[in-house]
Structure formats: structure tokens, C-alpha cells
Amino acid sequence: MLMKTKELRQMSEPELRRFLDETRRTVHELAFKAAARQNKNVHALENGKRDIARALTILRERVNS
């Protein structure tokens, strides 16, 4: 994960929505692993949440412009 904003802005809207769905699934899985203390990479969950926020921000910018 951890996509740069520049890379996300280059994606089309369907690609961005697909990325958002995949990232949400991954974050969901990581959250369950973290709750069960099975997750070794604790920063992956934080990075995934940031990726979701970046993607949502870009989608909103496109809708509002």
C-alpha cells in the first residue's frame, strides 16, 4: 500500500474506486488481525487508512470541480 498522491491523481475514476475497494478490504482484514494480536506490521493499518483518505479526497475534488 502507501500510494503517493501523484500516483492516485493519475488514476481514472473507475481505477480509483477499485483501489478504494481493495484498500478497504485490506484495512478490514488488518484490523481483525490487529485485534487478534496476529499482525506484525502495525503501520500497515495506519498507511491503509491514509490511502483511503487520500483516494476519497481526490474523488471529492473531482466531483466538486
Beta strands, then each sheet from edge to edge (+ up, - down):
end
